[in-house]
Amino acid sequence: MLIWALNSNNTKILFFVLLFLLRTLLFPVSLQPKIASITPKGSSVHISIDNNKNIILKKSALISIDSLMNAYTTDSFSYTTCKQYIIAIDTITGATDTCKISIVPWVVNKSILKTEVIDSYKIIGKSDDSLRLVFKNGLYKMKDDFKKMTLLSDFTLNTDFFSYIKTPLASFIRDGFNIYKSYDEKEWSIDFKTTGRGIYNSFSYETDSKTKKTYIFAPEYQNFAGQDTFKHCVFRKIIDSAKNESNWGKSIEFPSQDEWFTKDRSMINACRHIHTVSIDPYTNQIWIGTGDDDRHCQIYYSADNGDTWHKVGWGSQEWRVLSIWFTKNFVYWSTDTKQLPQSIFRVPKEIFLRKNSWPSFTERLDSGVTKVGFKYFIQKSNLSKFKVGDLWIATYAQKLDSNLIVYSINDLALDYREKVKDLSNSALWSNLWVTDTKGDSVLLLTTDAEGKAIDDKVRIFGIKERINKTTDIQELLSDVSNNIYSQFQLYNQSSNGKIYMKSMNTKFNLYNNLTTTLIWNDNTSSQGGVAKITRRMSDSTTMVIKLNNYKGKIINWQIADKTFYWKNIKTTDNQHNDSLITQKEAGKIKYIRAIVQDSMSNPSASTYVKIDSVMTNKDNNLLTEVLNKKLFTCYPVPTFGTLNIKCNVDNISNAILEIQTITGITILSRNINFSEIKIIKQPVENIEKGIYFLRLKGKFKIYSQKFIVM
């Protein structure tokens, strides 16, 4: 070998081989992104290549790339052609990298969730703007980031199936089968043990506004020892305002799937899983979704705190529900099915208000005839050609009587649903409400990999209900699955806007926790613009808000508190102007934004501005440290023309001097500097006679003193 290498020609060959290998190692091909989605005849995705010398691109037939390296397709959507690709090839080394592109029938590449991998925290819930998390056998609360964690107690989670709720009277943690209770979040004890475990976002509660009683609901999703033979329950606990507690009891119980198959196929309430228990915050109605067989897919609701339950619809995969969520005007649900399509439905709440109940989508029929083309559940049959428990699509008009009793499953005359969107690829899984930078609520909806109609990606969608009641649905994040159970588990959003989740069985983030930031752009030509405080009036509590960089017509200004429940500001003079005059209010923080709508498009909100509160007289009385500490002296009191303000310490320099009325209205505000002069003379001869507060606002404190103008 040495002789071979010493040969000059062989040495050159070896040199070039080593150079080739070195170049391959030092300068690999890197094509970004690795996976992407595009919409037919719509959105594109930008492709970038690191180290792009000597690189050529190969692509599948339906993909085009423009001069700016944007990949797009002009073809229509088809399940047979939805998988496409781009390959970058180094012509010298032969090294390659691939971008897998899915052509999808929904909006993509307009809004995103930017992700970062974080440590193995288990974020179990949220209360009072603070997250609750378990880390290294301790229960912590955290408001903004992991640098500000406060230890509450020792606590160990033994499973990955955990939830947390804090009611007005007690806190609860569900860890698999165990439910723990605490009154102070320091001492915890097991309060109840269920036979089946639950799902993360189905442990919930509501408080009756009349009786002040709190109702906690804990559904069972799965029993590993034999889920198909297991009777699933929704358990309920009641606590009144005096902390009197009931034991956990069964609010509703479902016969098992095997019990239906082997004992009584006429039953219409059996199930394999309880998928969700969700509570409408606007009405306090409790909703249940079950699965999995067509006959066991059901939606129930209760309007009396779980005392009685009413079935809304059932009998097909369109009722196989995993997530139920609510807005002021609608009840939404998404389907968990391997059959196409996977869809989002909604029903308008005005129907309940009009009828004082949710009408059933199915009807028990023991007379008349069947309708051709409609589906029926056979509950009773003395006829040999019909078997109890079967689902039958009528091919003729069959007489119904005591010999044949059925339930109609898909009678269009009873169907008042609206199909919001087909998101046909995989099961639509868990959800989380978050707030975007405009103060709008966006529902994050995850998928798992069951179905795979398009590709093997798990996704997170964002769903926003606009003020005109239409919906904006966009793909925000996608990753590649390892198996059909791959998914993102949504945790919660902190007060600084960070969203936390867990990546489960995805190829790039295997069992890692993620922190994400939502960057949302409305899918409309309307541009809400940016609202800013431009100036304050002579009265320091009054300010002007101006809207900039918007496209369209201002149709309303809106106001909200920290819950971001927006209401229109009913001021006709200001409604369509790009400037709004507003005032600070005593003890009240508020947020203000504008709603803009361009011609023939959906409306869009502006960014919001925060308006701080005015200090109240109660606040002033609590802050009269000057009287005790003698930090400054005001004289003469009462005063007739000029008020002298003497600073008695050396550590106060820049400050704001304010004079307020007894009702909290600021009538004068000015900057002062005690480092330059120790006595400030403030004329008050133009102020009406009466009692006032003098306030000095420094960097950290506010000092206040009462004085009288004569």
N, C-alpha and C positions, 0 to 999 in steps of 0.2 A: 504493500500500500504506500509506504514511504517513497519507493522508487517511482510508483505511478504518480504520486503527487508532485515529485520533483520535476517531472516532465513539464516543460513550459506550457504546452497546450493544455495539459490536464490541470495545471495550476490556475490557468485562466478560467477553465470551466468551474473548478471549485470556488474560485473567487466570485464568479457571477452567481453560483448557486447560493453561496453564503450571503451575498448582497441581496439576492431575491428574497431569501428567508428573513433577513434583517428588515428589509423594507416592508414585508408583509406584517411582521410583528410590530414595527414602529409606526406604520401608517396604515392601519386597517380601514376598510370601508365602513363608514357610519352613515346610514340613511335614516333621517328623522321625518315623521314619526315612524314607529315600527308597526303600529296598527292605526287605522283611520276609518272614518265613515264619511260618505258624501251623499247628497240628495240628487236624484235624477233631475237634470235640467235646472239645478239649483245651486246649492253651496259647493264650494271647492275646499281643498285642503292644501296648505303650503308645504312643499317638499324641500328639505335642505340636505346637503351632502357635505360632511367634513372632509377636507383633504381631497378636493374634487378634481385634481389633475389626473389625466389619463382615465377618467371615469366615463363610461357610457351607460345609458339607461335602456332597459327593456321593460315593456309593459304589456298587460293583457289588452285585448282588442277594444274593450269599451272605455278605456281610460285615455284621456288627452291631457297633455301638459303644455301650458302656455310659456311664453318667454320669461315670465316672472316665477316660474317653477310652481305654479298652482295646478294641481291635478283636479280634473272634473270629468263629468260624463254628460253627453247629450242624449243618451239612450233612456228609454222608459224603464221603470222598475219591473223586475221579474224575479221570482224566487229561483229560477234556473240559471240566471246570469248575475246574481248579486255578489258573488265572490270574485274579486279582481286583485291585481297586484302590480307593484313596480319593483324592479330589481336593479340595483346599482352594481356595476361590474368594473373592477380594476383591470384594464387591458394588459397591464404588465404582469401583475401577480396572479390574476384570476380570482382574487378575493371578491366576495359578494356580500350584499346585505339586502334585505327585503322589507318592503312596506306592504302589509296585507290591508286591502281596502274593501270595505263592505259598502255596497250601494243600498241605501235604506229609504223607506217611504215616510220619513219624519224629518223634522228640522234638526240640523246639526251644524257645528262649527260657528255658532253665533254666540253662545254662552258656554262657560266652562267651569269646572271645579279644579282649581289648582291644588295639587296634593304634595304633602311631605310626610315621610315616615317618622313616627315618634316611638317612644318606649312602650312597654307592655302594660300600660294603664288599663284598668277596666272601668270605663265610665258608665255608671249604673243609672244615672238620671239627673234631674235638675230641680232646683227649688230656689225661689227668691233670687233669681239671676245668678245663682251659684251652682256649678256642677257638683255632683257627688261622684267620687271615684274611689276604687279600692286599689291600693298599691302596696306591695310588700307587707301584706297582712294588716294594713291600716285603712280606716275609712277617713277620707279627706273631703273637704270642700274647696272649690277653686272657682274664682270669678273670671279671671282673664287668661292666665297662662300658668304653666307648671312651676313657675318660679314663686307663685303666691299660693301655695297649698297650705291649708290649715288642718291639722290632725284633729279629728273629732273623737275617734275611739279605735280600739283594736277590732279588726274584723277580717275574716278570711272567707273568700269565695271558693267554693269547692267545684263549681261547674261553670260552663260558658253560657248557661241559660239563666241570666239574672235580670232583675228589674228593680226599680226603686220608685216609690211615691211618697210624698209628704202631704198628709191631709191637714186640715186646720187643727187637729188634736193630737195626732201621732204620726210617726214615720214607719214605713214598712219596706223591707227588702225581701224579694223573692229570689232564692238561690236554688234552682232546680225544683225540688219538691217541697223545700222548707220555706216557710214564711216567717220572718223575724219582725218583731215590733219594738219600737222605742218611743218614749215620750220626750227624750232630750237628745237623742242621737249619740249618747255616750254609753248607756247601758242597753244591751240588746238581749232579747230572749225569743225562743221559738214560740210563735203564737198559734201556728197550724201547720199541718203537713198534708199535702195533697197526694193522691195516688198517681196522678200524671203530672208531668212538668208543663210549663207554659211557654209562650213565645215572648220575646223581649218586649214588644210594644203593646201587649194585651193586658197587662196588670194596671188597673185604672180605678179611679174613684170619681164620685160626684157628690155635691152637697145640696140638699133640698133647701131652697131659699125660704120656704114657709116654716118647715119644722126644724130647720138648722141641723138635721141629722145628716151624717156622712155615711155613704154606702161605698164599700170597697169590693171590687169584683176580681176574682182570680180564676180564669178558665184553665182547663186542662187540654193540652195539645197532643201529648203522646205518653204512652206507658211502654217502656222498652220490653217489659216481660210479655206483652201480648196485646198490642194496640188494637187489633181487629176484634178482640173479644172483650174489650174494655168499655164500660159505660162512662162516657165523658160527662163531666159536670162543669157548670159555672158556679163557683162558691161565692158567697156574699157574707160580709160582716157589716154590722151597723154600730155606729158610735154617735151618741147624742151630745149636746153641748155641755152637759155636766160630766162627760167622760164615762157615762154608763155604756157598757159594751154588750153586744150580743155575741154568742158563739158563732163561729163560721158554720153556715148552713148551705144547703143546695138551693140556689135560685132557680136553676133549670138542669135537668138531667136528660141525656140522649141515650137511647138504646144503642148497643154496639152494632158494628157492621155485620159481624158473624151472627148475632141474634136475629137480624133482619134476614140474612141469607138462609139460615137453618131453621128458624122457628116461626117467623111471622112476616111474610113478604108483603102483607097489606099495610104495615106500619109506614107512616109518612114522616117520621121524626128521627130515624136512626142516622148515625154518622160515623165516620172513621176518625175525624179530627175536628176539634174546635179551632178554627184558624185565627179568629180575632174576636175580641170584645172591645168595642170602641164607643166612647161617650161623646155625644154632640155637645160642645160647650155653649151653644146658643139655646138649646132646648132642654138639656139634661136627659135626653132620650138615650137609652143604651141599645147598641146594635151588636148582633152576633152573626158571624159568617162561619159556615161549616163545609166539609167535603168528605170523600173525594168522588165516589161513584155519582153518576148523574142524579140518581134518586136521593142521594144524601147531600147534595149541594143545596144549601138553604141560607136564607137571610131572615133573621128574626129582629124584632125591636120590642122594647118595653118603654112605656110612658109613665110608669108608676114605680120607678126605682127598683125594678126587677121583681115586683110581686107577681105580675102576669106578663106573658110573652105572646106575641102575635107573629105568625109567619107572613112575610111579605111575598117572597117568591122562591121557587125551587124547581128541580127536575131536569136541569141541563148544566153543562159546563159554564154557561153564562152566569150561573149563580154560585160557582165555586170561587169564593171570595177570600182573599188574603188580607187586603187592606181596605178599610172603610175610613173616609175622612169627610170633613164638613166645612162648608162656608156658610155665610149668612143666608144664602139663597138656595143651596143645594146640598144633597147627600150624594157623595161619590163612592164608587167602589171599583177595584181592579180585579181581574180574574187570574186564577192560578190553574192553568190547564196546559196539557201537552197538545191539545187539539187546537187547530187554528179556527178563528183568530183569538189572540190574547188581547183583551179590550178593556177600556175604561168606560163605565156607564155613570149616569147621574139621574136623580129624580128631583123635581122642584119642590121646595118646602111649602109653596103656596097650596099644593094639593092637600097636605095635612091640615093646614089652616082652614081650608074650605070645607073639608069633610070630617075634621076632628079625628082622623085616623089615617093610616097608610093603607089604601085599598090593596087587596091581594091580587097578585098577577095570575093566580091560579084559582080554579073554581071546581067544587065538587058537583058532579052531575049525575043524577039518578033518573032523569027524564029527558025527552027530546031525542036528538040524533047527533052523531059526531059530524064535524066539519072536515071535508076532504082536504088532505095536506097538512092537517094539524096533528100535534103530538099529544098523546094521552097516557096517563099512568093508570093501569088496571088495578083498582083496589078490591073489587069483588067480582067474581065471575062464576056463573053456573053453566057457561058455554064452553065446550071443549076447545074451540079455536082461540080462546083468550085465556092467558095464564096470569094469575094474580102476581103483581109486582113487575110485570113487563111494561116497557114503554112501547107504544104502538102508534105509528104514523098512519092515520086513517086514509085508506084508498077508496073508501065508499062511505056513504051515510049509514052508520050502524045505530040501530035503535037502542036507547038506554032506558033501563027499568030496574026492577029489583034483581034481575038476573045478571045485569052488567052495570056496575057503578064505576065511574072513572073520575080522574082529576084532569082538567085541561092544563096543559103545560105551557103552550106558546100561543094562546089565543090573542090575536092582535087587538081585539076589541078591549082587552083588559090591560094592555101594555102601555104604560105611560113613561117608560124609560127614554132617555136620550143617549145614544151611543156617542161618546165624546171623541174617542179616537181608538183605532186599531193599532196596537204596538206589537205586531205579530213577529215574535222571535222566540221568547221564552217567558216563563211564569213571572207575573208582576208581583213582587214580594212585599217587603216592608216599606214603611214611609216615615217621614219626619218633616214637620213644619219648620222652616227657617225664614229669616227676614233678610231681604237684599238691601243694597245701599240706598234704595229709594223708599225704604220703609214698607215695601210690598211683601206680603206673605207668599212664599214659594214652597210648594210641597215637593220634597225629594222622594222619588219612588224608585226602588231598586228592582233588579231582576235577578233570578237565578238562571242556570243554564238548561233547565228542562225545556224541551221543545226543539230548540235549535233550528228554527225554520229558515234562518238566514245564515247565521254563523255561530261560532262557539264563544262569543263575547258575552260577558255579564256587564250590565250597564246601570247607570243612574240617570233617570230622567228628572227634569224640573217641570212642574205644572203650576202655572199662574192663572188665576181667574181674574180677568180684566174687569174694570168697573162697568163695562157694557155687558157683562156676564158671559162673554166668549172666553175661550181658554187658549193659552199659549203653552204648547208642550214642546220641549227641546231635549235632545240628548246632551248630557253634561260631561259624562265620564264613562269610559269603557276600558275593559281589560279582558284578557283571555282566560278561559276557565280551564281547570284541571279535570273536573267531573261535573255531573249534573247538579251537584249541590254547591258549586261555586257561587259566591255572592258577596256583596258588600252589606255589612250589618251597620245600620245607621245608629249613632249614639245620641248626640245632642249638639246644640249650638251654644257657645259661651257668650258672655255679654259683649266681648270685643268682636263678635262676628265669626270667629273660627268655628268650623263644623268638624266634629269628630266622628270617626267610623272605624270599623274593622274590616280588613280585606281577608276573606275566607276562601282558601283554595284557588286563588287566582295565580297565574304563572309569574307575574312580576312582583307581587307583594304577598307572598305566602304567609298568612296568619299574622300580618303586621297591623298595628294601629296606624291610622292616617289622620292627619289634620288637613283640612281643605278650606279654601277661600272661594266663595261663590262670586263669580264675575258674570252678571246677568245683563244681557242686552235684549230689550223687547223686540219681538218679531213683528215690527210694524215700521212704516215709513215716518210715523210721528216720532218726534224727538222731544222728550220732556225737558231737556236742558238742565241748567244748574241754578239753583236758588241760592242767593247770597244776601247777607245783611249788608246794605250799602252805607247807611248812615243812621245815626240816632238824632232825634229831635232835641230841642232845648230841654224838654222833659226827658230825663235819662231813662224813663220806663217805656218811652215810645220809640219805635224804630221802623225803618223802611226796609222791606225785603224786595229784591229785584230779581227777575228771571232772565237768564242769559243763555245764549246758544241753543235756543229751542226752535223746532220746526213745526208749524201748525198754528192753530188757534187755541188760546187759553180758554178752556171751557169751565174751569172751576179752580179756586184755591181751596186747600183742605187743611184740616187741623187734627192732631191726634195727641194722646198722652203716650206714656212709655210702652203701652200695649200695642201701639201702632194700629189702633182701630180708627180708621180715618172717617171724618165727617166733613161734608161741604161747608164752607164758610158762607153764610147767607148775608153777603154784603153786595148788593146790586151794583153799587158804584165801582167796586173793585174787582168784580167777577172776571172780566175779560181783559183787565189791564195787566201789563207786565210788572207792575209794582204794587205792593200791598203794604198798608200801614197797620201795624199791630202793636200791642202793649204787653209788657210783662205783667204777670198776675201774682198776687201774694200767695206764696206757698205752692205754686203750681208750675211745673216744667212742662213745656209743650213743644210740639214739632209742627212745622208748616211746610207745605210743598204745593206745587201747581199740577194740574192735569191738562195735557195738551193733546189736541187731535188734529192731524193733517187731513186734508180732503180725501174721502173714500178710503180711510184706513182706520185701524184700531187705535184707541187712545194710549198715551204713555205718561207716566208720572215723571216729575223732575226729581232731582236729589232734594233732600229735606234740610232745613235749618233747625237748630235747637234753640229755643228761647228759654233762658233761665228764669227762675222765679224771683220775685221781689221779697225781701225779708219782711216778715210780718212783725207786728208789735210784740207778739209772744216771743219771737226770735230776739227782738231788741232787748226785751227784759231779761232774757237768758244770757245776754252778752254784755251786761253792764259791769264788766270787770274793772272799768276805769274808776268806779266809785270806791272800790275796795283797794285797788292796787295803786291808785293815784298816778296813772301813767301820763295823763294830761289833765289840765285844769281849764275850765271854761268860766269866764267872768266878764262883766257882771251878770248875775242871774237874779231877778229878771233883767233883760237888757232893753234899751230904748233905740239904739242906733248902730252900735258896733259890738260884735262879740269877739272877745280876745280868747285865743286858743293857745295855751302854753304846753309844750311837750316837756315832761319831767325826766325823760330817759334819753340815752344816746343812740339806741339801736333802731330808731324809726327814721327812715329817710323818705323815700318815695311813697306816697299814699294818696288816696282819693278822699276828699272831704265831701260829704253829702249832708243836706238838710232835708228831713222828711217830715211830712205831716203826721198827725196822730193816727191817721188811717193807713199809713204806709206809702203814700205817694211822694216820690222824690221831686222836690221843686228846685233844687240847686245841686250841681255837681262840678267839682274842679279838682285838678291835680295840685298837690302841695309837696314841699320838700323841707322837712324839719332839720336836715343837716345844714342848711344854709342859714336858717333863722329859727330861733326857739319859740317865738311868739308870732302867730298868724292872726291878722286882723281881718275879720269877715263882716262886711256891711250887711245889716239886716233891716235898714230903715224902710225898704220897699216891700217887706214881707208883712202880710196882714197879722194883726194881733192874734195870739193864741199859743198853744203848747206845741212844741216841735221836738224832734230828735236830731241831735248832731251825731253823725257817724263818721268814723275814720276807718277806712278799709285798707289794710296792709296786705302783705303777701299771704299771710297765714291766718290772720284774725281780723275781726271787726269789733271796734270799740264804740260804745254808744253811751250817750248821756242826754237826759231830758233837759230842755231849757224853755223859757217863756219869753215871748216878745210882747212888750207893752206899748 
